[in-house]
Amino acid sequence: MTDTPIPTARLGAAGPEVGVQGLGCMGMSSSYGPRDAKESLATLDRALELGVTLYDTADMYGEGENERFLSPFFKAHRDQLVIATKFALSIPPGEPTRRVIRNDRPYIRQAVEASLRRLDIDTIDLYYMHRRDPAVPIEDTVGAMAELVAEGKVKHLGLSEVTGAELRAAHAVHPIAAVQSEWSLFSRDVEISLVGAAADLGVAVVPYSPLGRGFLAGSFANAEQDLTEGDFRRNQPRFTGGNAAANASLLEPVRTVAEAHGASLGQIALAWVQQRAQVHGLPVIPIPGTTKPGRVEENTAATAIALTAEELTLLEPIAGKVAGDRYADMSFASTSREN
Ligand SMILES: NC(=O)c1ccc[n+]([C@@H]2O[C@H](COP(=O)([O-])OP(=O)(O)OC[C@H]3O[C@@H](n4cnc5c(N)ncnc54)[C@H](OP(=O)(O)O)[C@@H]3O)[C@@H](O)[C@H]2O)c1
């Protein structure tokens, strides 16, 4: 029996049609503890069979390793995929916990060449500014990114973790296809200004960490106790100590809704994110991350779940009760620039 592919959505007014759920590939090379390369490759294959066409990486995931790892899969299926990668963040040598942000033109030009080389392709379908350096006018950054479109190195432009005002300023320079930001039952600060701006401009929102980095799917309950040394989530305030216990209790209504649908917690978390498309009137294409074929099946199956108005009401208060910020350093989030 062949799989019925998931529905599609447009990646912004001028962007390509993609499966309405993408795949986050970061965990295949970095951030979330041990992984198995064979299983990750099987996950990529399974995702494609199920109609997932948007694949998300970044130059900093594993310091280039993730782009190199994905390259053979991308090349084997080039015409069926929309390949998204990002620039702006780097890890200084010998300082594994520090991040340097650069948005200037010389850096962007160097970064795109390095990504194209590692991916071993001619054109990146969607090129995101991963983080904003407020010292560089966003108009200058998008101007430099637009040069890459004119030169054929990049097809569409994206931004990550920007405010609504920043998106509007950027979009006036060159059309932005998509904004990638954290959006989930636990993280709704994009609703302050970004989502309204994206809806006005016809820009797609690509929610990252739609499963709350696994916490909403119940894959761990306390990062310090359940996850290995070096796992990024051990540094996130909401997943440790008393916050983790308090936040685990917030999953109760998710469990109630999951039982009603015969679904998993993660599927309800994804269905909620997907339903933001109707609530806010814009394309929403979440990119849950997984390294396991069975989970990509489970996650894509969530595209068929529609939550009732009563269920949405039950889930509504969760985000407002979450204990702890989403980053240890909130200057890393666009929220710090909302006024
Ligand atoms: N722009 C940005 O700044 C930014 C930041 C973070 C992430 N991202 C992108 O967004 C993607 C997704 O975000 P994310 O990986 O941080 O978080 P996520 O998608 O919310 O959660 C991923 C975690 O959940 C687990 N998981 C996935 N499906 C599951 C299921 N059905 N049941 C139980 N556990 C499940 C995964 O483990 P297994 O692998 O073991 O399944 C992984 O640990 C990343 O891969 C990356 O491409 C972007």
The ligand as a Gaussian input file, in Angstrom:
#p B3LYP/6-31G(d) Opt

LIG

0 1
 N       15.772000      28.872000      13.945000
 C       16.176000      28.467000      15.112000
 O       16.750000      29.207000      15.892000
 C       15.960000      27.036000      15.527000
 C       16.114000      26.642000      16.878000
 C       15.873000      25.304000      17.206000
 C       15.510000      24.381000      16.210000
 N       15.400000      24.791000      14.923000
 C       14.989000      23.866000      13.848000
 O       13.715000      23.338000      14.189000
 C       13.742000      21.914000      14.189000
 C       12.786000      21.359000      15.222000
 O       13.016000      21.896000      16.516000
 P       13.639000      21.053000      17.698000
 O       14.314000      19.846000      17.158000
 O       14.403000      22.013000      18.518000
 O       12.408000      20.659000      18.616000
 P       11.069000      19.797000      18.458000
 O       10.803000      19.524000      17.056000
 O       10.073000      20.508000      19.272000
 O       11.450000      18.469000      19.248000
 C       12.478000      17.619000      18.843000
 C       12.687000      16.584000      19.930000
 O       11.493000      15.824000      20.110000
 C       11.735000      14.431000      19.918000
 N       10.579000      13.918000      19.177000
 C       10.240000      14.161000      17.895000
 N        9.108000      13.535000      17.573000
 C        8.705000      12.888000      18.684000
 C        7.601000      12.049000      18.988000
 N        6.664000      11.770000      18.060000
 N        7.506000      11.538000      20.244000
 C        8.432000      11.808000      21.176000
 N        9.516000      12.589000      20.951000
 C        9.635000      13.122000      19.713000
 C       13.028000      14.355000      19.149000
 O       13.770000      13.213000      19.516000
 P       14.134000      12.031000      18.465000
 O       15.097000      12.598000      17.489000
 O       14.738000      11.018000      19.370000
 O       12.842000      11.620000      17.851000
 C       13.779000      15.607000      19.618000
 O       14.486000      15.367000      20.796000
 C       15.228000      21.584000      14.436000
 O       15.551000      20.294000      13.991000
 C       15.922000      22.684000      13.652000
 O       15.984000      22.318000      12.286000
 C       15.597000      26.103000      14.575000

